């Protein structure tokens, strides 16, 4: 194996999930900043609710997808699924992102080439750009806190794994907003990766009274893998008993690692910070790792940054493909999405 990379998420995981005394004291030291964050978010939401701040209309029917915590809830796969569903029904979807890191924009383009993907922190300009390219319905990725633009369907995504984290606002905990913010949601999807089905269902049931709309549960699972360059499909069973390096630059590497271990693989972990732009030395490290291990496994989000740079002399990595498996509430969520549009043939 190549020299081991450190776990760059260890400090945050310790701060936000540990119940040791040193972690509790560290969080306590951040309480003043956390209080300021929580107060500012409540004041901001109230300003928009009361009309003190301006909410601008977007030029097309709009779905906003976002979460209450920082990263790792599955909002991007959900946004991609919504866009793909509209495309399958004959609509041209526009996917709007703030553009930080650009990896999520490239992932959307790779997964749904027919979508008009626009990365622009100004959602008004982004919507106009998408419409000029032919978009007929908009999907706003990571926009639950973007209160300055109107959305016709506001979809909150909450990860069942958040139960492992402390319920403290940023920076003492991972929470952008508390569960009280679900009051402005038109629908809720509880996602799970390594959490069990009963825990996810119980969380959905407990949050349902806070939401004025349907509540669903989705399992984001690794059912198969694809070659980074060839696209060849590998069943998850191919990893059983093999030496595997799970490499990622995402917000929640723990779930990715747990899902990789669930295949029966002997896993070594390599992580970078979320949205990391892989440098030449990083690609060289990964290529060396691929030669020494049985398999190098990367996330779909990271694959878009590696695919065109992967050396032909190194074994191709396997890309973990997340499958959306609906466990509850799919019909109700789809019905809510359908209220935004009419059949294209009737226009």
Rosetta silent file (secondary structure, phi, psi, omega in degrees, C-alpha in Angstrom):
SEQUENCE: XXXXXXXXXXXXXXXXXXXXXXXXXXXXXXXXXXXXXXXXXXXXXXXXXXXXXXXXXXXXXXXXXXXXXXXXXXXXXXXXXXXXXXXXXXXXXXXXXXXXXXXXXXXXXXXXXXXXXXXXXXXXXXXXXXXXXXXXXXXXXXXXXXXXXXXXXXXXXXXXXXXXXXXXXXXXXXXXXXXXXXXXXXXXXXXXXXXXXXXXXXXXXXXXXXXXXXXXXXXXXXXXXXXXXXXXXXXXXXXXXXXXXXXXXXXXXXXXXXXXXXXXXXXXXXXXXXXXXXXXXXXXXXXXXXXXXXXXXXXXXXXXXXXXXXXXXXXXXXXXXXXXXXXXXXXXXXXXXXXXXXXXXXX
SCORE:     score description
SCORE:     0.000 S_00000001
   1 L     0.000  148.932  175.285    0.000    0.000    0.000 S_00000001
   2 L   -71.484  169.272  176.984    1.184    3.600   -0.546 S_00000001
   3 L   -54.121  137.078 -173.401    1.881    5.878    2.394 S_00000001
   4 L   -72.984  133.139  172.473   -1.326    6.432    4.344 S_00000001
   5 L   -81.965  148.349  177.203   -3.116    9.755    3.998 S_00000001
   6 L   -74.153  161.747  176.442   -4.489   11.335    7.149 S_00000001
   7 L   -88.681  100.460 -174.491   -8.194   11.627    7.876 S_00000001
   8 L   -71.559   -8.866 -179.794   -8.785   15.331    7.274 S_00000001
   9 L   -99.027    1.278 -172.681  -12.298   15.115    8.753 S_00000001
  10 H   -61.854  -41.378 -177.355  -11.231   13.705   12.118 S_00000001
  11 H   -64.095  -46.319  179.920  -11.197   17.049   13.958 S_00000001
  12 H   -64.384  -41.998  179.286  -14.683   18.043   12.792 S_00000001
  13 H   -61.370  -41.279  177.068  -16.036   14.561   13.565 S_00000001
  14 H   -62.447  -45.997 -176.544  -14.538   14.771   17.054 S_00000001
  15 H   -65.216  -41.519 -170.705  -15.974   18.244   17.648 S_00000001
  16 H   -94.200  -12.379 -177.170  -19.473   17.502   16.378 S_00000001
  17 H  -126.048  -20.110 -174.434  -20.022   13.903   17.526 S_00000001
  18 L   -75.768  144.019  174.994  -17.794   13.120   20.498 S_00000001
  19 L  -106.863   13.710  174.883  -19.187   13.079   24.031 S_00000001
  20 L   -69.867  156.028 -176.232  -15.747   13.190   25.605 S_00000001
  21 H   -60.536  -39.940 -178.185  -15.053   15.996   28.038 S_00000001
  22 H   -65.148  -36.037  177.565  -12.479   17.672   25.793 S_00000001
  23 H   -69.474  -40.111  178.338  -14.963   17.825   22.894 S_00000001
  24 H   -61.887  -42.572  178.863  -17.702   19.182   25.162 S_00000001
  25 H   -65.813  -38.190  178.243  -15.354   21.912   26.418 S_00000001
  26 H   -64.334  -42.185  177.394  -14.345   22.776   22.864 S_00000001
  27 H   -64.401  -39.999  179.619  -17.994   23.128   21.863 S_00000001
  28 H   -60.973  -36.768  178.793  -18.681   25.231   24.941 S_00000001
  29 H   -65.562  -24.281 -179.661  -15.890   27.601   23.906 S_00000001
  30 L   -93.105    1.992 -177.762  -17.686   28.050   20.589 S_00000001
  31 H   -57.303  -43.526  178.903  -21.062   28.775   22.189 S_00000001
  32 H   -57.738  -44.054  178.779  -20.874   32.574   21.716 S_00000001
  33 H   -66.185  -39.506  179.023  -20.236   32.136   17.974 S_00000001
  34 H   -64.423  -39.083  177.934  -22.935   29.455   17.756 S_00000001
  35 H   -64.349  -40.556  177.281  -25.398   31.762   19.521 S_00000001
  36 H   -63.725  -41.951  179.028  -24.643   34.565   17.089 S_00000001
  37 H   -61.814  -50.809 -177.365  -25.119   32.205   14.134 S_00000001
  38 H   -61.479  -42.299  179.416  -28.440   30.858   15.412 S_00000001
  39 H   -64.275  -41.561  179.394  -29.719   34.341   16.234 S_00000001
  40 H   -64.622  -40.252 -179.590  -28.726   35.703   12.841 S_00000001
  41 H   -67.141  -40.066  178.023  -30.434   32.810   11.024 S_00000001
  42 H   -66.102  -43.084  179.703  -33.681   33.270   13.011 S_00000001
  43 H   -64.022  -40.616  179.229  -33.664   37.034   12.428 S_00000001
  44 H   -62.999  -47.620  179.653  -33.005   36.519    8.729 S_00000001
  45 H   -61.983  -39.390  179.714  -35.845   34.024    8.351 S_00000001
  46 H   -66.816  -36.714  179.477  -38.212   36.317   10.228 S_00000001
  47 H   -62.322  -41.320  178.004  -37.265   39.260    8.012 S_00000001
  48 H   -72.521  -36.093 -178.904  -38.270   37.324    4.897 S_00000001
  49 H   -65.338  -37.999 -177.657  -41.400   35.917    6.546 S_00000001
  50 L   -87.660   -4.044  179.451  -42.635   39.379    7.513 S_00000001
  51 L    84.580   10.937  177.742  -41.744   40.961    4.186 S_00000001
  52 L   -73.284  -26.910  176.136  -38.982   43.151    5.577 S_00000001
  53 L  -112.923  148.640 -172.971  -36.571   41.591    3.063 S_00000001
  54 L   -84.106  131.563  172.549  -37.413   41.175   -0.608 S_00000001
  55 L  -106.015  122.235 -175.810  -38.169   37.776   -2.132 S_00000001
  56 E   -98.871  144.229  178.092  -37.717   37.835   -5.901 S_00000001
  57 L   -78.452  147.604  171.745  -39.605   35.674   -8.367 S_00000001
  58 L  -100.331  155.221 -170.016  -37.836   33.300  -10.720 S_00000001
  59 L   -79.146   -3.689 -176.887  -39.007   33.098  -14.345 S_00000001
  60 L  -137.217  160.686  173.056  -39.882   29.358  -14.314 S_00000001
  61 E   -54.371  137.462 -168.157  -41.549   26.806  -12.008 S_00000001
  62 E  -133.818  132.484  169.849  -39.008   26.106   -9.290 S_00000001
  63 E  -112.098  130.138  175.109  -38.135   23.316   -6.873 S_00000001
  64 E  -109.304  135.202  179.287  -35.583   24.077   -4.161 S_00000001
  65 E  -123.365  131.538  179.050  -33.686   21.255   -2.476 S_00000001
  66 E  -167.172  177.960 -177.142  -31.552   21.744    0.611 S_00000001
  67 E  -130.255  177.631 -178.954  -30.743   20.586    4.101 S_00000001
  68 L   -99.426  -15.532  179.790  -30.482   21.864    7.658 S_00000001
  69 E  -114.190  170.857  177.746  -26.910   20.716    8.291 S_00000001
  70 L   -83.678  118.629  170.467  -23.669   21.246    6.421 S_00000001
  71 L    63.843  159.540  166.144  -23.085   18.581    3.790 S_00000001
  72 L    80.053    7.699 -176.498  -23.669   14.879    3.550 S_00000001
  73 L   -89.643  -17.964 -175.935  -27.477   14.627    3.518 S_00000001
  74 L    98.804   18.174 -176.973  -27.889   13.502   -0.080 S_00000001
  75 H   -65.180  -35.413 -179.469  -29.380   16.717   -1.424 S_00000001
  76 H   -69.080  -44.605  173.622  -27.427   16.547   -4.702 S_00000001
  77 H   -60.475  -35.663  178.107  -28.588   12.993   -5.596 S_00000001
  78 H   -66.586  -45.290  178.785  -32.148   14.053   -4.734 S_00000001
  79 H   -60.867  -40.637  178.693  -31.869   17.177   -6.922 S_00000001
  80 H   -64.843  -39.694  178.312  -30.479   15.057   -9.762 S_00000001
  81 H   -63.750  -42.021  179.445  -33.340   12.566   -9.394 S_00000001
  82 H   -62.383  -46.244 -179.898  -35.924   15.376   -9.562 S_00000001
  83 H   -61.962  -42.167  179.779  -34.327   16.834  -12.694 S_00000001
  84 H   -64.543  -35.467  179.210  -34.173   13.383  -14.318 S_00000001
  85 H   -66.958  -43.051  176.513  -37.834   12.787  -13.519 S_00000001
  86 H   -62.531  -40.550  179.497  -38.864   16.046  -15.188 S_00000001
  87 H   -62.891  -39.747  179.856  -36.688   15.159  -18.201 S_00000001
  88 H   -65.849  -24.790  179.373  -38.344   11.738  -18.459 S_00000001
  89 L   -91.661    5.923  174.026  -41.739   13.451  -18.557 S_00000001
  90 L   100.343    4.891  179.885  -40.679   15.627  -21.494 S_00000001
  91 L   -97.975  154.013  174.880  -39.504   18.780  -19.752 S_00000001
  92 L   -97.226  109.465 -178.379  -36.094   20.417  -20.060 S_00000001
  93 E   -85.211  144.601  169.223  -34.801   20.886  -16.504 S_00000001
  94 E  -109.816  130.635  179.264  -32.429   23.612  -15.445 S_00000001
  95 E  -110.343  120.603 -177.342  -30.255   22.841  -12.420 S_00000001
  96 E  -108.170  133.228  176.854  -28.954   25.879  -10.550 S_00000001
  97 E  -133.120  161.418  177.591  -26.048   25.778   -8.102 S_00000001
  98 L   -72.103  -24.472  175.116  -24.005   28.373   -6.316 S_00000001
  99 L    95.579    5.252 -179.977  -20.894   27.042   -8.096 S_00000001
 100 L   -69.401  121.198  178.279  -18.610   26.467   -5.104 S_00000001
 101 L    84.271  -30.664  177.309  -16.022   23.866   -6.087 S_00000001
 102 L    68.893  -10.323 -177.848  -17.772   23.104   -9.434 S_00000001
 103 H   -66.640  -36.619 -179.776  -17.640   19.343   -8.788 S_00000001
 104 H   -69.453  -35.662  176.568  -21.382   19.118   -8.144 S_00000001
 105 H   -63.209  -44.430  179.051  -22.135   21.027  -11.349 S_00000001
 106 H   -65.653  -34.761  177.585  -19.955   18.614  -13.338 S_00000001
 107 H   -63.852  -44.651  176.961  -21.624   15.669  -11.615 S_00000001
 108 H   -59.995  -43.058 -179.424  -25.072   16.912  -12.689 S_00000001
 109 H   -63.802  -38.265 -179.633  -23.841   17.383  -16.270 S_00000001
 110 H   -69.683  -41.266 -175.517  -22.394   13.877  -16.338 S_00000001
 111 H   -78.581  -28.667 -178.623  -25.473   12.209  -14.876 S_00000001
 112 L  -139.652   81.470 -176.306  -28.055   14.139  -16.913 S_00000001
 113 L   -59.032  -25.127 -178.460  -26.582   15.572  -20.140 S_00000001
 114 L   -76.206  -14.252 -179.022  -29.978   16.943  -21.226 S_00000001
 115 L   -75.867  149.760  174.513  -30.182   19.269  -18.208 S_00000001
 116 E   -96.153  100.116 -174.435  -29.145   22.908  -18.429 S_00000001
 117 E   -95.712  123.401 -178.384  -26.718   23.168  -15.526 S_00000001
 118 E  -127.001  122.173  176.100  -25.787   26.684  -14.418 S_00000001
 119 E  -102.560  108.515 -177.622  -23.358   27.448  -11.616 S_00000001
 120 L  -156.009  121.711  179.784  -23.916   31.019  -10.478 S_00000001
 121 L   -61.725  -22.186  175.671  -24.159   32.349   -6.908 S_00000001
 122 L   -89.937  102.619 -173.888  -26.766   34.833   -8.192 S_00000001
 123 H   -68.196  -25.999  176.358  -29.810   32.589   -8.612 S_00000001
 124 H   -65.795  -49.830  177.512  -31.724   35.263  -10.559 S_00000001
 125 H   -62.766  -41.200  179.177  -28.990   35.476  -13.171 S_00000001
 126 H   -60.879  -41.291  178.570  -28.601   31.710  -13.127 S_00000001
 127 H   -64.028  -41.217  178.964  -32.313   31.215  -13.781 S_00000001
 128 H   -65.511  -37.467  178.244  -32.215   33.631  -16.712 S_00000001
 129 H   -65.645  -44.658  179.971  -29.192   31.811  -18.139 S_00000001
 130 H   -63.207  -41.332  179.462  -30.897   28.428  -17.814 S_00000001
 131 H   -65.436  -38.499  178.272  -34.087   29.744  -19.436 S_00000001
 132 H   -64.313  -26.240  178.311  -32.078   31.224  -22.311 S_00000001
 133 L   -86.508   -3.478  176.405  -30.610   27.756  -22.875 S_00000001
 134 L   110.807    4.761  179.711  -34.089   26.240  -23.083 S_00000001
 135 L   -64.374  144.700 -179.921  -34.868   25.192  -19.524 S_00000001
 136 L  -117.639  -15.561  177.177  -38.580   24.866  -18.703 S_00000001
 137 E  -148.703  144.334 -174.261  -38.446   24.010  -14.990 S_00000001
 138 E  -110.768  140.576  171.883  -35.778   24.822  -12.392 S_00000001
 139 E  -121.517  116.530 -179.156  -34.207   22.671   -9.691 S_00000001
 140 E   -96.121  112.389 -179.804  -32.179   24.644   -7.141 S_00000001
 141 E   -86.401  131.586  179.465  -29.520   22.453   -5.518 S_00000001
 142 L    60.547   58.740 -173.798  -28.525   23.437   -1.955 S_00000001
 143 L  -133.195   16.975 -178.657  -31.026   26.270   -1.705 S_00000001
 144 L   -63.817  -32.698  179.441  -33.107   25.705    1.425 S_00000001
 145 L   -91.604    1.833  177.343  -31.474   28.750    3.042 S_00000001
 146 L   -84.096   79.829 -173.808  -31.711   30.881   -0.130 S_00000001
 147 L   -81.299   -4.691 -176.167  -34.718   32.843    1.117 S_00000001
 148 L   -83.089   -7.117  178.014  -34.240   35.715   -1.322 S_00000001
 149 E  -124.587  144.242 -179.318  -35.812   33.805   -4.238 S_00000001
 150 L   -76.760  142.273  173.341  -39.293   32.317   -4.483 S_00000001
 151 L  -130.072  141.704 -178.535  -39.698   28.580   -4.910 S_00000001
 152 L   -81.821  -24.894  177.667  -42.924   26.781   -5.795 S_00000001
 153 E  -141.902  116.443 -174.865  -41.932   23.602   -3.965 S_00000001
 154 E  -104.970  108.730 -172.393  -39.497   23.769   -1.053 S_00000001
 155 E  -109.751  117.775  177.515  -38.028   20.344   -0.336 S_00000001
 156 E   -93.100  141.472  177.043  -35.996   19.758    2.811 S_00000001
 157 E  -120.413  125.365 -179.830  -33.584   16.817    3.044 S_00000001
 158 E  -124.600  128.407  179.912  -32.587   15.488    6.481 S_00000001
 159 E   -84.777  135.685  175.888  -30.087   12.688    6.942 S_00000001
 160 H   -64.653  -21.725  179.260  -30.888    9.933    9.437 S_00000001
 161 H   -73.256  -11.260 -179.906  -27.176    9.988   10.297 S_00000001
 162 H   -65.148  -15.413  178.629  -27.565   13.455   11.848 S_00000001
 163 H   -64.206  -18.777  179.087  -28.663   11.706   15.052 S_00000001
 164 H   -79.206  -19.692 -176.441  -24.951   11.024   15.651 S_00000001
 165 L   -93.277  153.538  176.918  -24.145   14.742   15.706 S_00000001
 166 L   -69.371  152.783 -178.643  -24.785   17.148   18.560 S_00000001
 167 L   -91.006   56.123 -179.388  -27.751   19.494   18.159 S_00000001
 168 L  -115.211  143.367  177.647  -25.634   22.641   18.288 S_00000001
 169 E   -69.004  162.986  172.880  -25.568   25.437   15.662 S_00000001
 170 L   -56.717  143.035   -0.743  -22.493   26.216   13.596 S_00000001
 171 L   -92.225   -0.277 -178.926  -19.620   26.270   14.394 S_00000001
 172 L   -72.172  -22.522  176.826  -20.098   24.241   17.590 S_00000001
 173 L  -144.195 -177.630 -174.678  -22.226   21.736   15.658 S_00000001
 174 L   -89.351    5.568 -168.375  -23.203   21.058   12.056 S_00000001
 175 E   -87.562  118.796  169.951  -26.620   22.743   12.112 S_00000001
 176 L   -70.272  -45.483  177.398  -27.323   25.652    9.773 S_00000001
 177 L  -142.308  157.694  177.145  -30.872   25.753   11.151 S_00000001
 178 L   -85.384 -179.717 -178.242  -32.830   23.668   13.636 S_00000001
 179 H   -62.755  -18.889  176.885  -35.873   21.502   12.986 S_00000001
 180 H   -60.331  -25.265  179.991  -38.069   24.582   13.474 S_00000001
 181 H   -70.275  -11.958  177.683  -37.038   25.657    9.962 S_00000001
 182 H   -67.971  -10.955  178.492  -39.039   22.734    8.557 S_00000001
 183 H   -63.885  -19.814  178.333  -42.105   24.907    8.957 S_00000001
 184 H  -100.279    9.841  179.032  -41.381   26.500    5.591 S_00000001
 185 L   -86.115  142.424  171.293  -40.972   23.125    3.796 S_00000001
 186 L   -93.909   -7.913  178.472  -43.534   21.827    1.291 S_00000001
 187 E  -169.715  158.357 -178.647  -42.058   18.344    1.595 S_00000001
 188 E  -137.169  134.994  171.730  -39.411   16.415    3.490 S_00000001
 189 E  -120.319  120.217  172.384  -37.167   13.526    2.491 S_00000001
 190 E   -90.997  122.805  179.572  -35.307   11.649    5.216 S_00000001
 191 E  -105.491  153.566  172.838  -32.272    9.942    3.700 S_00000001
 192 E  -139.427  143.557  174.668  -30.186    7.145    5.123 S_00000001
 193 L  -116.230  -65.406  178.038  -26.840    5.688    4.112 S_00000001
 194 L  -103.804  -10.157  176.815  -25.501    3.650    7.025 S_00000001
 195 L   -70.368  154.113 -179.866  -28.440    4.186    9.406 S_00000001
 196 L   -82.264  163.085 -174.452  -30.972    1.358    9.644 S_00000001
 197 H   -63.236  -38.384 -178.468  -34.441    1.553    8.119 S_00000001
 198 H   -64.635  -39.534  179.207  -36.256    1.678   11.461 S_00000001
 199 H   -64.549  -42.215  179.811  -34.233    4.701   12.624 S_00000001
 200 H   -65.526  -42.622  179.564  -34.951    6.585    9.413 S_00000001
 201 H   -64.467  -39.324  179.159  -38.669    5.768    9.573 S_00000001
 202 H   -65.746  -39.777  178.020  -38.835    6.882   13.215 S_00000001
 203 H   -64.237  -43.598  178.829  -37.124   10.186   12.381 S_00000001
 204 H   -59.945  -42.546 -179.378  -39.539   10.785    9.498 S_00000001
 205 H   -65.415  -38.771 -178.474  -42.502   10.111   11.761 S_00000001
 206 H   -71.089  -28.448 -177.762  -41.214   12.472   14.457 S_00000001
 207 H   -91.331  -17.397 -175.529  -40.624   15.310   11.973 S_00000001
 208 H   -53.154  -40.978 -179.648  -43.837   14.895    9.961 S_00000001
 209 H   -63.672  -17.469 -179.476  -45.922   17.227   12.205 S_00000001
 210 H   -84.538  -11.796 -171.039  -43.471   20.055   11.465 S_00000001
 211 L  -112.221  130.418  176.415  -43.936   19.831    7.676 S_00000001
 212 L   -91.335   70.088 -177.686  -46.920   21.088    5.696 S_00000001
 213 L   165.359 -173.206 -175.712  -46.614   18.451    3.004 S_00000001
 214 E   -70.859  152.813  177.232  -45.517   14.886    2.232 S_00000001
 215 E  -126.267  131.511 -176.312  -42.736   13.099    4.097 S_00000001
 216 E  -130.482  165.373  175.989  -40.663   10.361    2.468 S_00000001
 217 E  -128.682  132.551 -179.423  -37.740    8.072    3.280 S_00000001
 218 E  -128.966  134.016  172.168  -34.960    7.239    0.801 S_00000001
 219 E   -97.587  120.712  175.761  -32.077    4.792    1.131 S_00000001
 220 E   -95.460  103.143 -169.593  -28.940    5.979   -0.696 S_00000001
 221 E  -120.655  150.218  170.751  -27.168    2.693   -1.346 S_00000001
 222 E   -89.903  100.757  179.759  -24.120    1.425   -3.240 S_00000001
 223 E   -97.012  -24.808  176.023  -25.635   -1.334   -5.361 S_00000001
 224 E  -157.823  172.993 -179.273  -22.914   -1.418   -8.015 S_00000001
 225 E  -127.719  154.748  179.269  -19.735    0.251   -9.196 S_00000001
 226 E  -127.501  141.724  175.358  -18.636    1.568  -12.595 S_00000001
 227 E   -61.435  136.154 -175.538  -15.184    1.830  -14.112 S_00000001
 228 L   -58.268  -42.711 -176.466  -13.999    5.438  -14.072 S_00000001
 229 L   -99.458  -45.114 -174.481  -12.943    5.407  -17.732 S_00000001
 230 L   -79.318  -27.487 -175.079  -14.607    2.347  -19.252 S_00000001
 231 L    75.995    6.482 -178.146  -17.959    2.679  -17.499 S_00000001
 232 L   -66.570  137.234 -176.955  -18.002   -1.113  -17.078 S_00000001
 233 E   -82.736  135.049  174.950  -20.377   -2.285  -14.340 S_00000001
 234 E  -123.499  126.859  174.250  -19.041   -4.192  -11.341 S_00000001
 235 E   -67.469  153.746 -179.685  -21.401   -5.731   -8.770 S_00000001
 236 H   -58.764  -26.208 -178.955  -20.701   -4.827   -5.157 S_00000001
 237 H   -64.830  -19.161  178.153  -19.794   -8.473   -4.544 S_00000001
 238 H   -62.441  -23.590 -177.009  -16.581   -7.934   -6.553 S_00000001
 239 H   -86.988  -12.450 -174.899  -15.149   -6.066   -3.542 S_00000001
 240 L   -59.494  122.050  177.748  -15.822   -8.851   -1.041 S_00000001
 241 L    77.838    1.966 -177.865  -12.562   -9.912    0.621 S_00000001
 242 L   -93.900  157.735  174.182  -10.465   -7.546   -1.508 S_00000001
 243 E   -83.797  116.895 -172.177   -7.993   -4.860   -0.424 S_00000001
 244 E  -127.885  136.588  170.985   -9.745   -1.579   -1.247 S_00000001
 245 E  -103.404  121.042  177.414   -8.787    2.071   -0.831 S_00000001
 246 E   -97.858  106.201 -175.477  -11.838    4.301   -0.365 S_00000001
 247 E  -110.094  134.978 -176.714  -10.775    7.780   -1.482 S_00000001
 248 E  -155.970  154.675  171.458  -13.034   10.821   -1.218 S_00000001
 249 L  -133.421   68.612 -174.835  -13.218   14.592   -0.986 S_00000001
 250 L  -131.165  171.440 -175.664  -16.767   14.943    0.290 S_00000001
 251 L   -74.747  -28.979 -176.146  -18.543   16.336    3.340 S_00000001
 252 L  -127.427   73.995 -179.152  -19.493   12.959    4.827 S_00000001
 253 H   -68.037  -23.900 -178.005  -16.722   10.420    4.164 S_00000001
 254 H   -58.634  -42.856 -179.284  -17.864    8.223    7.060 S_00000001
 255 H   -66.542  -41.080  178.450  -20.964    7.070    5.201 S_00000001
 256 H   -61.110  -43.810  179.737  -18.959    6.373    2.041 S_00000001
 257 H   -65.838  -43.557 -179.908  -16.439    4.334    4.012 S_00000001
 258 H   -62.302  -40.305  179.326  -19.168    2.430    5.878 S_00000001
 259 H   -67.919  -33.797  177.394  -20.928    1.570    2.622 S_00000001
 260 H   -69.661  -42.163  177.849  -17.641    0.375    1.115 S_00000001
 261 H   -63.867  -29.648 -178.959  -16.910   -1.793    4.155 S_00000001
 262 L   -64.599  -15.692  177.390  -20.401   -3.261    3.896 S_00000001
 263 L   -76.621  -10.954 -176.070  -19.292   -5.027    0.697 S_00000001
 264 L    96.470    5.826 -179.166  -16.937   -7.171    2.766 S_00000001
 265 L   -76.130  154.137  168.892  -13.811   -5.349    1.584 S_00000001
 266 E   -90.768  110.716 -164.072  -10.749   -4.671    3.718 S_00000001
 267 E  -106.692  131.918  165.974  -10.761   -0.883    3.488 S_00000001
 268 E  -107.363  140.294 -173.101   -8.036    1.731    3.785 S_00000001
 269 E  -106.376  136.860  172.782   -9.302    5.321    3.944 S_00000001
 270 E  -134.594  121.846 -177.823   -7.933    8.380    2.143 S_00000001
 271 E  -129.483  150.614  170.165   -9.757   11.701    2.524 S_00000001
 272 L  -126.758  167.690  178.991   -9.422   15.278    1.423 S_00000001
 273 L   -66.058  157.347 -179.520  -11.562   18.254    2.383 S_00000001
 274 L   -56.966  138.455  179.534  -14.929   18.700    0.661 S_00000001
 275 L    68.206   16.488 -178.717  -14.683   20.102   -2.906 S_00000001
 276 L   -57.321  133.229  174.977  -10.908   19.529   -2.966 S_00000001
 277 L   -89.301  107.360 -174.808   -9.380   20.263   -6.377 S_00000001
 278 L   -62.112  126.028  177.539   -7.094   17.284   -6.946 S_00000001
 279 L   -86.971  171.347 -179.713   -3.550   18.382   -7.750 S_00000001
 280 H   -58.709  -38.655  179.982   -1.120   16.460   -9.936 S_00000001
 281 H   -69.391  -29.401  175.577    0.519   14.960   -6.848 S_00000001
 282 H   -68.038  -43.784  178.890   -2.885   13.813   -5.574 S_00000001
 283 H   -63.231  -40.116  178.173   -3.627   12.035   -8.849 S_00000001
 284 H   -63.003  -41.385  177.712   -0.172   10.442   -8.727 S_00000001
 285 H   -61.452  -44.449 -179.174   -0.832    9.231   -5.161 S_00000001
 286 H   -65.867  -40.189  178.877   -4.172    7.739   -6.211 S_00000001
 287 H   -63.197  -40.615  177.213   -2.635    6.056   -9.276 S_00000001
 288 H   -64.213  -40.809  178.335    0.045    4.502   -7.051 S_00000001
 289 H   -62.720  -39.966 -179.616   -2.670    3.362   -4.635 S_00000001
 290 H   -64.130  -32.560  179.661   -4.625    1.777   -7.490 S_00000001
 291 H   -74.031  -30.229 -174.087   -1.562   -0.247   -8.510 S_00000001
 292 H   -91.389  -26.511 -179.299   -0.929   -1.547   -4.995 S_00000001
 293 L   -96.176  170.911  172.615   -4.508   -2.337   -3.923 S_00000001
 294 L   -72.066  -40.895  178.445   -7.033   -4.676   -5.490 S_00000001
 295 E  -144.923  143.739  165.618   -9.371   -1.749   -6.093 S_00000001
 296 E  -106.550  125.527 -178.048   -9.389    2.004   -5.651 S_00000001
 297 E  -114.827  132.543  179.482  -12.946    3.234   -5.063 S_00000001
 298 E  -127.620  164.080  177.639  -13.984    6.883   -5.447 S_00000001
 299 E   -82.393  159.989  176.960  -17.280    8.759   -5.170 S_00000001
 300 H   -62.102  -34.539  179.650  -19.247    9.923   -8.192 S_00000001
 301 H   -65.249  -37.298  179.245  -18.658   13.505   -7.089 S_00000001
 302 H   -81.208  -26.440 -177.929  -14.887   13.006   -7.140 S_00000001
 303 H   -59.515  -35.899 -177.541  -14.933   10.968  -10.353 S_00000001
 304 H   -66.644  -19.997  178.849  -15.830   14.010  -12.455 S_00000001
 305 H   -91.792  -11.675 -175.837  -12.576   15.647  -11.344 S_00000001
 306 H  -110.281  -24.379 -169.266  -10.433   12.579  -12.088 S_00000001
 307 H   -56.032  -45.370 -176.554  -11.914   11.044  -15.235 S_00000001
 308 H   -83.500   -3.326 -176.260  -10.056   13.212  -17.784 S_00000001
 309 H  -116.495    2.761 -173.658   -6.808   13.161  -15.802 S_00000001
 310 L   -75.666  129.737 -179.042   -6.460    9.487  -14.997 S_00000001
 311 L   -68.851  134.668 -177.648   -3.172    7.974  -16.264 S_00000001
 312 L   -64.562  -22.528 -177.065   -3.684    5.181  -18.783 S_00000001
 313 L   -78.794  -11.254 -177.305   -0.904    3.154  -17.136 S_00000001
 314 L  -102.956  145.967  175.519   -2.811    2.802  -13.850 S_00000001
 315 L   -57.695  139.179 -176.971   -5.757    0.480  -13.170 S_00000001
 316 L   -71.934  140.661  174.901   -8.966    2.463  -13.420 S_00000001
 317 L   -67.587  162.621  171.253  -10.759    3.272  -10.151 S_00000001
 318 E  -100.905  135.152 -179.439  -14.263    2.066   -9.477 S_00000001
 319 E   -98.335  123.966  178.696  -16.902    4.746   -9.037 S_00000001
 320 E   -74.736  120.042 -178.175  -19.479    4.103   -6.316 S_00000001
 321 E   -98.326  119.356  178.719  -22.926    4.646   -7.833 S_00000001
 322 E   -81.895  123.579  175.806  -25.583    5.809   -5.389 S_00000001
 323 E  -102.607  133.015  176.376  -28.976    4.264   -6.035 S_00000001
 324 E   -86.664  115.085  178.256  -32.099    5.971   -4.682 S_00000001
 325 E  -114.178  110.060 -176.667  -34.317    3.350   -3.099 S_00000001
 326 E   -77.492  125.638  179.942  -37.626    4.784   -1.944 S_00000001
 327 E  -105.903  -17.182  177.131  -38.826    3.227    1.294 S_00000001
 328 E  -168.718  146.068  167.648  -41.826    5.483    1.899 S_00000001
 329 L    81.597    7.874 -176.672  -43.611    8.492    0.460 S_00000001
 330 H   -61.672  -47.231 -176.599  -42.477    8.416   -3.166 S_00000001
 331 H   -59.497  -39.574 -178.037  -45.954    8.809   -4.676 S_00000001
 332 H   -69.083  -40.523  176.897  -46.741   11.794   -2.458 S_00000001
 333 H   -64.068  -44.531  179.543  -43.457   13.570   -3.285 S_00000001
 334 H   -62.042  -38.811  178.387  -43.994   12.955   -7.005 S_00000001
 335 H   -63.106  -39.202  177.111  -47.536   14.333   -6.748 S_00000001
 336 H   -64.543  -40.772  177.896  -46.165   17.498   -5.151 S_00000001
 337 H   -66.137  -35.968 -177.491  -43.600   17.916   -7.904 S_00000001
 338 H   -68.938  -20.863  179.971  -46.243   17.350  -10.575 S_00000001
 339 L   -67.644  -16.467 -176.924  -48.328   20.283   -9.330 S_00000001
 340 L   -79.489  -24.133 -170.470  -45.664   22.644  -10.725 S_00000001
 341 L  -132.982  160.200  170.843  -46.021   21.630  -14.358 S_00000001
 342 L  -113.180  162.296 -177.973  -48.568   20.468  -16.899 S_00000001
 343 L   -58.981  133.130 -177.899  -47.936   17.817  -19.533 S_00000001
 344 H   -55.992  -35.042 -177.625  -45.825   19.308  -22.361 S_00000001
 345 H   -68.927  -17.212 -179.276  -48.191   17.974  -25.004 S_00000001
 346 H   -87.746   -4.364 -176.784  -51.067   20.001  -23.514 S_00000001
 347 L   -84.168    0.000    0.000  -49.216   23.291  -23.953 S_00000001
